[in-house]
């Protein structure tokens, strides 16, 4: 469904008139999104300013990531990191120079800050100083990524406080810059995860993360990965199952996975078999007509996996809403939401086990911001989506030991058929109550899922990523 304020905001004359009249009408920035398959150099021709606190520990990894992604870099007051950045820039033939501050005539694609060495409260001043001086140089739909350490990892109380303070800073900054379509996110790097930051850093700097902001995810080495991480067609020759894939977010996900080389198994209910078959045919995939709540569904999927040599990734997207306030909710509404959204997911994961999953497999479950913050009239839906977070906490460490990464996506307000049916006033409120002042598109969720299905997602295990535009509800 079209958002009339986003459309109006693309009209320069309308923006000028509204501003001159002083009307309290928010005109959200039309987001810059990715198009087509991943590129080897998504930041080609872009300039990124890099800063850092004292004794930054991740300079070499940041330098290589930016240079390999095609970015030119401006080092702001980072004399101690100059050699690492110069070496990386030379290796990839990218420009790099040190400056005291970003020149006024430069428009930046991104600001990256290494906060990993901040261990005292007074050192947080370096975070303020860098962004205070350079934030005005960030272009529209720009990116801010801060890298920190995991609070409490053998660093003492004050260091833990300082590192946790960084998270609060990033979440607040994301809400300040959202009006220009820009995002701010935090990568917490666990001990041993230093060599894993390239894939998540690239993705958070890419246009494909357009609707992900104010998020904090942890980069670790919990899931083993050997060899280089591919950034072009990362899912080539991989089998990926997507449930609820005939329409909406599921269909967008199937398309993006196929663009990255995956053979997609398009699963949906028998009632939607025609739509599923048409989509699968257009993608060179495999249609699967199956109701995941059927008693034999899990075993049927196990047989499907066995027949095709196993799955490299499974995306648990299928879900339903049966909204009513609790006192008016009958047992059928309660039971259906819990069974589709939670019970079936548990049964399928248990049935597939490690035997039906190929080496280095990925599992992605779709939770919801309703499962985090709750929602009026959705006790059943919120309970089911919160239950998936319990699955994440318990199963992710166990699966990581087998080389399988399990992560969750929590979509916020996404423009789908379901949200189009929401009353107008409620729908407008849901759109505007976010840092980006607009709803997301199905492709925004699909982009996040595609990243979590990729080899580089070995860096993330047991993580919840909200694709919500920095929604003001929930944490």
Helices and strands as residue ranges (DSSP letters): H 4-9, H 12-21, E 47-52, H 59-68, E 72-76, G 79-81, H 82-91, E 96-99, E 108-114, G 121-124, H 125-134, G 135-137, E 138-149, H 157-177, G 178-180, E 183-189, G 194-196, H 197-205, G 207-209, E 216-219, E 239-243, H 248-259, E 263-268, G 270-272, H 273-283, E 286-289, H 297-307, E 311-316, G 326-328, H 331-338, I 339-343, H 344-352, E 357-368, H 369-373, H 379-400, E 405-411, H 417-420, H 424-432, H 442-453, G 455-459, E 464-467
